[in-house]
Amino acid sequence: MKDTEQMQEKIVEILVYLISELRKDTPIGDIDLSVLSQRGYSTTEISTAFNWLYEKVSHDENIITDTARSSPHSHRVLHDAERTVISADAYGYVIQLRELGLITDLDIEVIIDRIMMGGYPSVNVEEIKSVVVALLMENDDSTNFGSRKMLHGNDTIH
C-alpha cells in the first residue's frame, strides 16, 4: 500500500474518533488527543484530520450536529451476492461511517458498486477502508476542478 493511501486511511480513522467524541458532547478542546498519539498517529495526521473537519464545518456541513443524515427509506441490506464479497465487519464499518455522517446513502451505493464491479473475491475492513478513502478524497476535491481523476457532469475540458 502506498504511504499516501495509508496516511489517508489513518486520517479517516482519526475523523471517526473525533466525530464520535464530538457527538458525545465533548468540547473540541477537551478531546484527549494523547489517545490518538498512543495509537500511533502522527501530529501531521491528527492536524490533517482537524483541518478536514474544520473545512467541512466551515462549509456548513452538519456532520457534527446531525446524527446520521436520515433517510425516509430503510437501511440498505446487502444482496446475497454482495454478502459473499463484503464481510460483515467491512459492511459494519461502512454503516458506522454513515451513522457518523462521514458518508451518505449515495456514498454507500458507490462503495458497493466499486467493490462489486472491481472484481474483488472478498473485502475485509482494511480493503473497504481503501475504497472509502478514495471516495472521500474524491468528494473532498469537488470544488477544485482539475484535481480529480474523474469528471463530474458540470466539468468541461478545454
PyMOL commands that set and color helices and strands:
alter all, ss='L'
color gray80, all
select helices_A, chain A and resi 3-23+28-30+34-38+43-58+80-85+88-100+105-117+125-140
alter helices_A, ss='H'
color red, helices_A
deselect
rebuild
show_as cartoon
